[in-house]
Amino acid sequence: MTTSRSEAVRSSRQPSPLVPDRDCPLCPRLVAFREANRVREPLWHNAPVAPFGDLKARLLIVGLAPGMQGANRTGRPFTGDYAGDLLYATLLEYGFAKGSYQARPDDGLKLVGCRIANAVHCVPPQNKPLPVEITTCRQFLAANLATMPNLRAIVALGRIAHDSVLKPLNLKGSQAPFGHGAVHQAGRLKLYDSYHCSRYNTNTGVLTPDMFRSVFAKVKADLD
């Protein structure tokens, strides 16, 4: 009897929390940054950002980390910054969301068969998590993967998200090199790569809206 990689994700580790505690102490640099942000902006979320969407979803989108003005402020992934404008418009276009995205967590937007998580749950200084912080936080991403019984597709937004997903899927980098538009098989799961939908990438032409939409068009077609 063989075990698929997706089944291995669910059986290879003890159950873990799906999100760090509000005062998670695991990454000292991020703790210090969080505490400074709480003093400066006491009305912001300023805590680990929980995933958004149903655990029964077939699609998981993995981002890098909360943006300072986005999820770190609002408490919902990709909400309140440019990356969210492009991401949620695309999800609405392809039926992975319904309602109206208004860049705030109480806008009533609902995800449809989709869940969003980050490789790192706390905002890092200059939006650049350290390798040790990425490794430390991977346990929560792995727990999300392991707790999604219907998961069939993962979209990794950027190389760090891609690399963070590989280990829980028991894939080596040589087996699944990152590249925009690339699709990698992992048992019954498919991993789809996209450049991150950041303002920097779109302003420099690294990623165009059409390039981004093409990834989700492929996911939609495969899931249908």
VOVEX-565201 format. One record per atom (N, C-alpha, C): x, y, z; atom name. Coordinates in Angstrom, 3 decimals. Example, Ala and Ser with C-alpha at 12.3 -4.5 7.8 and 13.67 -1.06 7.14 Angstrom:
// VOVEX-565201
       c1       c2       c3 atome
   13.190   -5.690    7.800     N
   12.300   -4.500    7.800    CA
   13.200   -3.300    7.800     C
   12.850   -2.250    7.080     N
   13.670   -1.060    7.140    CA
   12.900    0.030    7.870     C
// end
This chain:
// VOVEX-565201
       c1       c2       c3 atome
    0.851   -1.208    0.000     N
    0.000    0.000    0.000    CA
    0.876    1.244    0.000     C
    0.621    2.172   -0.894     N
    1.415    3.381   -0.992    CA
    0.689    4.539   -0.328     C
    1.448    5.517    0.094     N
    0.893    6.708    0.731    CA
    1.233    7.922   -0.105     C
    0.227    8.702   -0.491     N
    0.480    9.900   -1.287    CA
    1.129   10.963   -0.431     C
    1.734   11.949   -1.095     N
    2.363   13.035   -0.344    CA
    1.329   13.811    0.455     C
    0.131   13.993   -0.114     N
   -0.890   14.737    0.621    CA
   -1.324   13.989    1.868     C
   -1.387   12.646    1.791     N
   -1.717   11.870    2.975    CA
   -0.591   11.941    3.994     C
    0.654   11.981    3.508     N
    1.794   12.069    4.416    CA
    1.776   13.369    5.194     C
    1.320   14.444    4.541     N
    1.214   15.731    5.236    CA
    0.344   15.594    6.471     C
   -0.765   14.837    6.344     N
   -1.716   14.738    7.440    CA
   -1.285   13.750    8.519     C
   -0.387   12.834    8.183     N
   -0.082   11.780    9.132    CA
    1.322   11.838    9.709     C
    2.171   12.749    9.208     N
    3.578   12.714    9.569    CA
    3.918   13.514   10.818     C
    2.928   14.219   11.400     N
    3.245   15.054   12.541    CA
    2.083   15.080   13.517     C
    2.391   15.430   14.760     N
    1.350   15.586   15.751    CA
    0.551   16.854   15.450     C
   -0.703   16.904   15.854     N
   -1.503   18.100   15.598    CA
   -0.845   19.345   16.185     C
   -0.881   20.434   15.441     N
   -0.316   21.700   15.879    CA
   -1.371   22.792   15.737     C
   -1.229   23.890   16.458     N
   -2.155   25.010   16.254    CA
   -2.075   25.501   14.811     C
   -3.175   26.042   14.306     N
   -3.205   26.546   12.944    CA
   -2.664   27.964   12.839     C
   -2.529   28.630   13.968     N
   -2.001   29.993   13.984    CA
   -1.290   30.208   15.317     C
   -0.208   30.966   15.346     N
    0.454   31.247   16.627    CA
   -0.460   32.045   17.565     C
   -0.183   31.935   18.858     N
   -0.891   32.760   19.834    CA
   -0.636   34.243   19.564     C
   -1.536   35.074   20.074     N
   -1.397   36.519   19.871    CA
   -0.043   37.029   20.357     C
    0.475   36.471   21.422     N
    1.760   36.887   21.956    CA
    2.819   35.809   21.752     C
    2.785   35.167   20.617     N
    3.740   34.100   20.297    CA
    5.173   34.575   20.549     C
    5.975   33.796   21.303     N
    7.331   34.220   21.662    CA
    8.429   33.590   20.793     C
    8.068   32.874   19.733     N
    9.028   32.002   19.055    CA
   10.138   32.741   18.296     C
    9.852   33.924   17.791     N
   10.837   34.651   16.979    CA
   11.163   35.991   17.653     C
   12.255   36.085   18.389     N
   12.538   37.286   19.182    CA
   12.535   38.586   18.383     C
   13.086   38.578   17.186     N
   13.121   39.801   16.383    CA
   11.704   40.249   16.026     C
   10.843   39.302   15.673     N
    9.469   39.641   15.322    CA
    8.672   40.066   16.544     C
    8.978   39.477   17.700     N
    8.328   39.893   18.946    CA
    8.650   41.353   19.250     C
    9.914   41.715   19.138     N
   10.321   43.096   19.408    CA
    9.657   44.066   18.430     C
    9.575   43.660   17.175     N
    8.946   44.509   16.160    CA
    7.450   44.645   16.451     C
    6.816   43.562   16.828     N
    5.392   43.571   17.161    CA
    5.122   44.507   18.333     C
    5.946   44.410   19.381     N
    5.725   45.235   20.564    CA
    5.916   46.712   20.257     C
    6.904   47.018   19.424     N
    7.113   48.413   19.020    CA
    5.923   48.928   18.210     C
    5.384   48.075   17.341     N
    4.233   48.478   16.536    CA
    2.996   48.702   17.407     C
    2.854   47.908   18.465     N
    1.702   48.084   19.356    CA
    1.765   49.416   20.091     C
    2.964   49.837   20.433     N
    3.114   51.141   21.080    CA
    2.804   52.256   20.092     C
    3.298   52.118   18.874     N
    3.144   53.169   17.874    CA
    1.721   53.240   17.320     C
    1.091   52.063   17.085     N
   -0.250   52.001   16.497    CA
   -1.124   51.074   17.345     C
   -1.598   51.532   18.486     N
   -2.320   50.651   19.415    CA
   -3.655   50.138   18.892     C
   -4.211   50.759   17.863     N
   -5.495   50.323   17.324    CA
   -5.347   49.307   16.194     C
   -4.123   49.022   15.786     N
   -3.898   48.037   14.722    CA
   -3.958   46.621   15.292     C
   -4.018   45.647   14.412     N
   -4.041   44.229   14.819    CA
   -2.741   43.860   15.530     C
   -1.606   44.094   14.894     N
   -0.280   43.896   15.503    CA
   -0.155   42.565   16.245     C
   -0.413   41.484   15.544     N
   -0.345   40.136   16.111    CA
   -0.250   39.148   14.955     C
    0.057   37.886   15.242     N
    0.021   36.891   14.161    CA
   -1.337   36.924   13.456     C
   -1.303   36.814   12.144     N
   -2.530   36.894   11.347    CA
   -3.013   35.483   11.019     C
   -4.232   35.185   11.407     N
   -4.804   33.861   11.172    CA
   -5.160   33.683    9.699     C
   -5.162   32.452    9.218     N
   -5.631   32.195    7.850    CA
   -7.082   32.635    7.685     C
   -7.468   32.863    6.451     N
   -8.803   33.327    6.095    CA
   -9.422   32.288    5.165     C
  -10.619   31.822    5.503     N
  -11.303   30.864    4.644    CA
  -11.537   29.529    5.318     C
  -12.284   28.689    4.636     N
  -12.776   27.427    5.176    CA
  -11.715   26.335    5.104     C
  -11.569   25.576    6.193     N
  -10.655   24.436    6.187    CA
  -11.093   23.350    5.219     C
  -12.350   23.368    4.775     N
  -12.833   22.377    3.817    CA
  -12.569   22.778    2.363     C
  -11.896   23.886    2.176     N
  -11.629   24.384    0.826    CA
  -10.712   23.453    0.046     C
  -10.844   23.493   -1.275     N
   -9.973   22.693   -2.147    CA
   -8.721   23.460   -2.556     C
   -8.738   24.786   -2.396     N
   -7.612   25.626   -2.802    CA
   -7.042   26.362   -1.601     C
   -5.720   26.305   -1.453     N
   -5.013   27.088   -0.441    CA
   -4.045   28.022   -1.149     C
   -4.117   29.299   -0.827     N
   -3.175   30.298   -1.337    CA
   -2.208   30.627   -0.221     C
   -0.920   30.568   -0.518     N
    0.107   30.822    0.494    CA
    0.885   32.067    0.113     C
    0.856   33.067    0.983     N
    1.623   34.284    0.773    CA
    2.893   34.279    1.595     C
    3.586   35.401    1.608     N
    4.855   35.509    2.335    CA
    4.623   35.800    3.814     C
    4.112   36.988    4.120     N
    3.914   37.428    5.496    CA
    2.953   38.610    5.476     C
    2.358   38.956    6.611     N
    1.477   40.123    6.644    CA
    2.222   41.402    6.254     C
    1.569   42.237    5.458     N
    2.129   43.540    5.144    CA
    1.904   44.505    6.296     C
    2.808   45.439    6.486     N
    2.700   46.389    7.592    CA
    1.384   47.164    7.528     C
    1.065   47.736    6.369     N
   -0.147   48.535    6.227    CA
   -1.354   47.685    5.865     C
   -1.114   46.414    5.564     N
   -2.197   45.531    5.173    CA
   -2.657   44.676    6.337     C
   -2.338   43.364    6.274     N
   -2.858   42.426    7.272    CA
   -2.400   42.733    8.687     C
   -1.207   43.270    8.857     N
   -0.775   43.621   10.216    CA
   -1.660   44.708   10.815     C
   -2.224   45.530    9.963     N
   -3.126   46.588   10.436    CA
   -4.548   46.065   10.605     C
   -5.017   45.290    9.636     N
   -6.430   44.910    9.599    CA
   -6.722   43.552   10.237     C
   -5.717   42.661   10.276     N
   -5.925   41.351   10.868    CA
   -6.444   40.297    9.913     C
   -6.598   40.612    8.626     N
   -7.043   39.625    7.639    CA
   -6.026   39.553    6.509     C
   -5.633   38.359    6.078     N
   -4.599   38.252    5.040    CA
   -4.906   39.101    3.812     C
   -3.883   39.806    3.341     N
   -3.946   40.576    2.095    CA
   -5.066   41.619    2.111     C
   -5.363   42.177    3.248     N
   -6.455   43.149    3.343    CA
   -5.911   44.505    3.757     C
   -6.031   45.467    2.845     N
   -5.618   46.825    3.158    CA
   -4.390   47.304    2.432     C
   -3.861   46.493    1.496     N
   -2.705   46.946    0.716    CA
   -2.903   46.572   -0.747     C
   -1.958   46.993   -1.606     N
   -2.124   46.783   -3.043    CA
   -2.194   45.307   -3.393     C
   -1.386   44.484   -2.754     N
   -1.390   43.055   -3.064    CA
   -2.796   42.477   -2.902     C
   -3.513   42.930   -1.888     N
   -4.873   42.463   -1.687    CA
   -5.820   42.948   -2.762     C
   -5.610   44.170   -3.249     N
   -6.458   44.676   -4.330    CA
   -6.414   43.742   -5.530     C
   -5.213   43.333   -5.929     N
   -5.070   42.457   -7.089    CA
   -5.533   41.041   -6.772     C
   -5.154   40.523   -5.591     N
   -5.518   39.152   -5.252    CA
   -7.028   38.982   -5.175     C
   -7.699   39.826   -4.416     N
   -9.136   39.621   -4.217    CA
   -9.933   39.917   -5.486     C
   -9.488   40.865   -6.302     N
  -10.158   41.089   -7.587    CA
  -10.072   39.841   -8.456     C
   -8.929   39.183   -8.413     N
   -8.741   37.969   -9.204    CA
   -9.575   36.825   -8.657     C
   -9.621   36.674   -7.333     N
  -10.436   35.619   -6.740    CA
  -11.918   35.826   -7.046     C
  -12.380   37.060   -7.014     N
  -13.766   37.348   -7.365    CA
  -14.031   37.017   -8.830     C
  -13.088   37.340   -9.695     N
  -13.261   37.090  -11.123    CA
  -13.408   35.601  -11.427     C
  -12.675   34.764  -10.713     N
  -12.680   33.332  -11.018    CA
  -13.548   32.511  -10.069     C
  -14.373   33.178   -9.289     N
  -15.349   32.474   -8.485    CA
  -14.822   31.900   -7.187     C
  -13.619   32.318   -6.777     N
  -13.072   31.851   -5.506    CA
  -13.437   32.782   -4.346     C
  -14.217   33.805   -4.628     N
  -14.702   34.723   -3.599    CA
  -16.025   35.306   -4.074     C
  -16.809   35.791   -3.128     N
  -18.065   36.461   -3.467    CA
  -18.264   37.647   -2.529     C
  -19.031   38.603   -3.004     N
  -19.252   39.805   -2.219    CA
  -18.473   40.963   -2.800     C
  -18.056   41.875   -1.951     N
  -17.331   43.067   -2.384    CA
  -16.116   43.274   -1.494     C
  -14.953   43.360   -2.119     N
  -13.740   43.624   -1.358    CA
  -13.576   45.128   -1.171     C
  -13.568   45.566    0.086     N
  -13.440   46.989    0.394    CA
  -12.253   47.270    1.314     C
  -11.286   46.339    1.314     N
  -10.008   46.528    2.010    CA
  -10.145   46.658    3.524     C
  -11.191   46.038    4.065     N
  -11.329   46.008    5.521    CA
  -11.946   44.667    5.910     C
  -11.649   44.163    7.106     N
  -12.077   42.812    7.464    CA
  -13.574   42.653    7.680     C
  -14.322   43.754    7.796     N
  -15.769   43.664    7.983    CA
  -16.528   44.002    6.703     C
  -15.876   43.859    5.538     N
  -16.531   44.206    4.279    CA
  -17.502   43.139    3.793     C
  -17.561   41.997    4.479     N
  -18.500   40.946    4.098    CA
  -18.003   40.017    3.015     C
  -16.795   40.218    2.533     N
  -16.243   39.342    1.502    CA
  -16.138   37.916    2.033     C
  -16.548   36.944    1.219     N
  -16.454   35.537    1.576    CA
  -15.621   34.796    0.529     C
  -14.786   33.894    0.994     N
  -14.049   33.039    0.081    CA
  -14.895   31.815   -0.250     C
  -14.745   31.318   -1.472     N
  -15.535   30.190   -1.958    CA
  -14.579   29.062   -2.339     C
  -14.551   28.006   -1.553     N
  -13.671   26.879   -1.846    CA
  -12.206   27.254   -1.798     C
  -11.877   28.251   -0.997     N
  -10.531   28.826   -0.998    CA
  -10.156   29.236    0.427     C
   -8.879   29.124    0.748     N
   -8.346   29.544    2.033    CA
   -7.023   30.249    1.770     C
   -6.695   31.240    2.584     N
   -5.463   32.008    2.418    CA
   -4.667   31.952    3.710     C
   -3.382   31.630    3.595     N
   -2.483   31.598    4.752    CA
   -1.150   32.213    4.338     C
   -0.283   32.422    5.304     N
    1.051   32.953    5.025    CA
    2.134   32.006    5.510     C
    3.293   32.090    4.860     N
    4.443   31.305    5.307    CA
    4.918   31.773    6.675     C
    4.846   33.078    6.912     N
    5.208   33.689    8.200    CA
    4.000   34.478    8.669     C
    3.585   34.280    9.923     N
    2.328   34.834   10.392    CA
    2.444   36.239   10.973     C
    3.653   36.694   11.283     N
    3.850   38.035   11.846    CA
    4.563   38.925   10.843     C
    4.254   40.207   10.882     N
    4.915   41.148    9.984    CA
    6.396   41.251   10.344     C
    7.294   41.113    9.350     N
    8.724   41.262    9.621    CA
    9.199   42.670    9.255     C
   10.258   43.143    9.873     N
   10.823   44.432    9.472    CA
   11.162   44.431    7.989     C
   10.790   45.504    7.300     N
   11.065   45.685    5.870    CA
   10.494   44.556    5.021     C
    9.477   43.873    5.536     N
    8.826   42.770    4.812    CA
    9.784   41.647    4.453     C
   10.835   41.467    5.255     N
   11.848   40.456    4.942    CA
   12.073   39.546    6.151     C
   11.374   38.419    6.207     N
   11.621   37.479    7.304    CA
   12.979   36.809    7.150     C
   13.592   36.471    8.259     N
   14.862   35.752    8.235    CA
   14.607   34.262    7.999     C
   15.590   33.554    7.440     N
   15.401   32.107    7.220    CA
   14.967   31.364    8.470     C
   15.541   31.707    9.638     N
   15.163   31.005   10.861    CA
   13.704   31.279   11.227     C
   13.199   32.469   10.907     N
   11.799   32.796   11.192    CA
   10.866   32.033   10.258     C
   11.271   31.893    9.023     N
   10.479   31.115    8.063    CA
   10.402   29.660    8.514     C
   11.540   29.116    8.918     N
   11.584   27.720    9.376    CA
   10.757   27.526   10.638     C
   10.876   28.461   11.575     N
   10.144   28.347   12.837    CA
    8.636   28.387   12.618     C
    8.181   29.218   11.704     N
    6.742   29.396   11.499    CA
    6.146   28.330   10.584     C
    6.974   27.530    9.953     N
    6.462   26.538    8.999    CA
    5.542   25.514    9.664     C
    5.715   25.290   10.960     N
    4.868   24.314   11.649    CA
    3.396   24.670   11.542     C
    3.075   25.963   11.524     N
    1.678   26.389   11.448    CA
    1.137   26.207   10.032     C
    1.962   26.493    9.033     N
    1.554   26.242    7.654    CA
    1.334   24.751    7.430     C
    2.248   23.929    7.936     N
    2.107   22.476    7.800    CA
    0.831   21.988    8.468     C
    0.488   22.564    9.621     N
   -0.736   22.171   10.316    CA
   -1.965   22.516    9.491     C
   -1.939   23.663    8.813     N
   -3.060   24.018    7.950    CA
   -3.194   23.035    6.798     C
   -2.083   22.686    6.173     N
   -2.127   21.716    5.095    CA
   -2.700   20.388    5.581     C
   -2.265   19.978    6.757     N
   -2.668   18.686    7.294    CA
   -4.124   18.650    7.737     C
   -4.734   19.811    7.913     N
   -6.086   19.886    8.458    CA
   -7.113   20.210    7.380     C
   -6.703   20.206    6.126     N
   -7.610   20.508    5.012    CA
   -7.920   19.209    4.258     C
   -9.007   18.534    4.586     N
   -9.268   17.212    4.021    CA
   -9.555   17.199    2.528     C
  -10.033   18.315    1.993     N
  -10.405   18.361    0.579    CA
   -9.372   19.062   -0.293     C
   -8.222   19.382    0.285     N
   -7.223   20.170   -0.433    CA
   -6.764   19.458   -1.707     C
   -6.783   20.218   -2.819     N
   -6.341   19.685   -4.101    CA
   -5.332   20.590   -4.801     C
   -5.344   21.876   -4.456     N
   -4.490   22.825   -5.167    CA
   -3.919   23.846   -4.190     C
   -2.647   24.176   -4.396     N
   -1.972   25.211   -3.610    CA
   -1.372   26.210   -4.577     C
   -1.630   27.482   -4.352     N
   -0.975   28.541   -5.119    CA
    0.034   29.218   -4.205     C
    1.298   29.166   -4.584     N
    2.372   29.796   -3.813    CA
    2.692   31.143   -4.438     C
    2.557   32.202   -3.659     N
    2.818   33.552   -4.139    CA
    4.254   33.929   -3.794     C
    5.160   33.668   -4.706     N
    6.562   33.997   -4.514    CA
    7.390   32.799   -4.087     C
    8.700   32.976   -4.200     N
    9.616   31.864   -3.944    CA
    9.606   31.413   -2.485     C
    9.536   32.351   -1.540     N
    9.555   31.957   -0.133    CA
    8.337   31.113    0.198     C
    7.169   31.523   -0.279     N
    5.968   30.713   -0.057    CA
    6.127   29.345   -0.713     C
    6.648   29.325   -1.925     N
    6.892   28.060   -2.640    CA
    7.807   27.150   -1.821     C
    8.939   27.688   -1.379     N
    9.891   26.871   -0.629    CA
    9.299   26.389    0.694     C
    8.465   27.218    1.320     N
    7.872   26.836    2.594    CA
    6.880   25.681    2.441     C
    6.254   25.600    1.289     N
    5.283   24.533    1.041    CA
    5.966   23.206    0.714     C
    7.163   23.266    0.133     N
    7.806   22.036   -0.342    CA
    8.025   21.013    0.760     C
    8.536   21.453    1.903     N
    8.863   20.486    2.957    CA
    7.643   19.725    3.457     C
    6.524   20.399    3.795     N
    5.343   19.631    4.208    CA
    4.834   18.677    3.132     C
    5.102   18.989    1.857     N
    4.666   18.120    0.763    CA
    5.693   17.036    0.431     C
    6.783   17.018    1.185     N
    7.862   16.041    0.936    CA
    8.434   16.166   -0.474     C
    8.564   17.394   -0.946     N
    9.164   17.665   -2.245    CA
   10.509   18.345   -2.063     C
   11.460   18.005   -2.907     N
   12.743   18.684   -2.930    CA
   12.710   19.823   -3.952     C
   13.556   20.825   -3.723     N
   13.607   21.938   -4.649    CA
   13.962   21.513   -6.058     C
   14.792   20.503   -6.184     N
   15.179   20.016   -7.509    CA
   14.018   19.348   -8.229     C
   13.068   18.824   -7.460     N
   11.893   18.191   -8.051    CA
   10.855   19.222   -8.485     C
   10.857   20.362   -7.825     N
    9.818   21.358   -8.062    CA
   10.422   22.756   -8.012     C
   11.213   23.136   -9.012     N
   11.812   24.472   -9.011    CA
   10.760   25.555   -9.190     C
   10.971   26.684   -8.506     N
   10.016   27.783   -8.597    CA
   10.092   28.456   -9.956     C
    8.938   28.786  -10.496     N
    8.866   29.555  -11.731    CA
    7.441   30.008  -11.944     C
    7.251   31.246  -12.331     N
    5.887   31.732  -12.516    CA
    5.166   30.870  -13.554     C
    3.982   30.415  -13.177     N
    3.183   29.587  -14.066    CA
    3.498   28.105  -13.992     C
    4.541   27.744  -13.239     N
    4.899   26.325  -13.114    CA
    3.847   25.592  -12.285     C
    3.643   24.312  -12.620     N
    2.720   23.457  -11.881    CA
    3.471   22.187  -11.504     C
    3.412   21.819  -10.231     N
    4.135   20.663   -9.725    CA
    3.142   19.688   -9.097     C
    3.328   18.404   -9.364     N
    2.462   17.378   -8.791    CA
    3.045   16.874   -7.480     C
    2.189   16.739   -6.468     N
    2.597   16.200   -5.172    CA
    1.504   15.252   -4.709     C
    1.578   13.993   -5.130     N
    0.490   13.071   -4.858    CA
   -0.758   13.540   -5.567     C
   -1.855   13.672   -4.827     N
   -3.090   14.151   -5.447    CA
   -3.201   15.671   -5.424     C
   -2.191   16.346   -4.897     N
   -2.164   17.802   -4.882    CA
   -1.385   18.350   -6.066     C
   -1.742   19.570   -6.467     N
   -0.947   20.316   -7.427    CA
   -0.504   21.628   -6.782     C
    0.758   21.959   -6.982     N
    1.321   23.222   -6.505    CA
    1.530   24.137   -7.698     C
    0.889   25.296   -7.660     N
    0.969   26.287   -8.736    CA
    1.812   27.465   -8.247     C
    2.757   27.880   -9.055     N
    3.633   28.990   -8.686    CA
    3.211   30.294   -9.349     C
    3.315   31.379   -8.589     N
    3.106   32.709   -9.148    CA
    4.086   33.670   -8.510     C
    4.530   34.649   -9.283     N
    5.228   35.753   -8.646    CA
    4.269   36.415   -7.659     C
    4.822   36.974   -6.607     N
    3.987   37.622   -5.599    CA
    3.304   38.850   -6.198     C
    2.062   39.064   -5.775     N
    1.266   40.165   -6.332    CA
    1.529   41.479   -5.608     C
    2.776   41.758   -5.316     N
    3.154   42.993   -4.621    CA
    3.150   44.177   -5.581     C
    3.036   45.366   -5.011     N
    3.101   46.567   -5.843    CA
    4.445   46.658   -6.568     C
    5.521   46.276   -5.881     N
    6.839   46.333   -6.514    CA
    6.869   45.466   -7.773     C
    6.377   44.248   -7.684     N
    6.413   43.353   -8.843    CA
    5.547   43.861   -9.984     C
    4.397   44.440   -9.659     N
    3.540   44.936  -10.732    CA
    4.063   46.249  -11.304     C
    4.613   47.110  -10.456     N
    5.160   48.379  -10.947    CA
    6.369   48.179  -11.846     C
    7.155   47.147  -11.579     N
    8.352   46.886  -12.380    CA
    8.085   45.976  -13.563     C
    6.863   45.492  -13.703     N
    6.528   44.632  -14.830    CA
    6.919   43.179  -14.654     C
    7.440   42.833  -13.469     N
    7.758   41.424  -13.216    CA
    6.481   40.589  -13.282     C
    5.393   41.150  -12.771     N
    4.096   40.487  -12.807    CA
    3.060   41.455  -13.344     C
    2.321   41.023  -14.346     N
    1.203   41.813  -14.851    CA
   -0.094   41.184  -14.359     C
   -1.183   41.965  -14.320     N
   -2.467   41.370  -13.921    CA
   -2.848   40.167  -14.783     C
   -2.548   40.231  -16.084     N
   -2.874   39.099  -16.952    CA
   -2.054   37.864  -16.583     C
   -0.783   38.059  -16.248     N
    0.037   36.924  -15.801    CA
   -0.541   36.307  -14.536     C
   -0.986   37.161  -13.640     N
   -1.540   36.679  -12.376    CA
   -2.846   35.935  -12.616     C
   -3.717   36.513  -13.434     N
   -4.993   35.870  -13.727    CA
   -4.798   34.523  -14.401     C
   -3.765   34.404  -15.212     N
   -3.557   33.140  -15.933    CA
   -3.318   31.973  -14.978     C
   -2.676   32.243  -13.834     N
   -2.447   31.188  -12.845    CA
   -3.775   30.699  -12.286     C
   -4.655   31.614  -11.927     N
   -5.931   31.231  -11.336    CA
   -6.889   30.665  -12.381     C
   -6.746   31.083  -13.621     N
   -7.539   30.460  -14.686    CA
   -7.179   28.982  -14.808     C
   -5.887   28.666  -14.692     N
   -5.432   27.277  -14.754    CA
   -5.952   26.488  -13.557     C
   -5.857   27.063  -12.372     N
   -6.374   26.393  -11.173    CA
   -7.863   26.117  -11.321     C
   -8.603   27.117  -11.745     N
  -10.055   26.967  -11.916    CA
  -10.379   25.850  -12.887     C
   -9.687   25.825  -14.017     N
   -9.937   24.797  -15.028    CA
   -9.615   23.400  -14.490     C
   -8.524   23.285  -13.750     N
   -8.130   21.976  -13.211    CA
   -9.106   21.486  -12.146     C
   -9.585   22.391  -11.296     N
  -10.501   21.997  -10.237    CA
  -11.888   21.671  -10.781     C
  -12.275   22.362  -11.852     N
  -13.578   22.085  -12.453    CA
  -13.565   20.769  -13.226     C
// end
